[in-house]
Amino acid sequence: MNLPNVIARLVATQNSFDSVAYAQCFSETAVVVDEGKTHQGRPAIEEWIADSNERYRATMKPVDFEEKDSESILKAEVSGNFPGSPLVLSYHLVIVDELIQSLKVKG
């Protein structure tokens, strides 16, 4: 599967639980929506993913990728310490200048 560089980096940093490098995939003003909560800005995104990594130890295995208009959709099998693991989640991303501007995680 041919993923844009920033999405490939996002997956790699998630799978190595590197919250600092993960947050660097996002713009300074990026927004993440996950589990009904919104996280705005790179520092908040780093805090969110560090907490998520500690709680869930989730890894991602991309299973599908498509680009629609200005949005990219990554479907990934996510495995970790959470009920229902593994499951497939959809990551709806907007990428601007090779950085993620927004990410919405949907079950």
Number of C-alpha atoms within 10 A of each C-alpha: 7 9 15 13 11 18 20 14 16 21 18 17 20 21 16 14 19 16 20 16 16 23 25 19 22 25 18 17 15 22 21 22 17 15 9 8 8 14 20 16 16 21 15 18 25 20 15 19 20 19 13 14 20 11 12 15 18 20 20 21 14 18 13 14 16 13 12 7 7 9 15 19 18 19 21 20 17 19 18 16 14 13 9 10 13 16 14 18 17 20 21 20 21 20 21 12 8 14 18 23 20 21 23 17 17 14 10
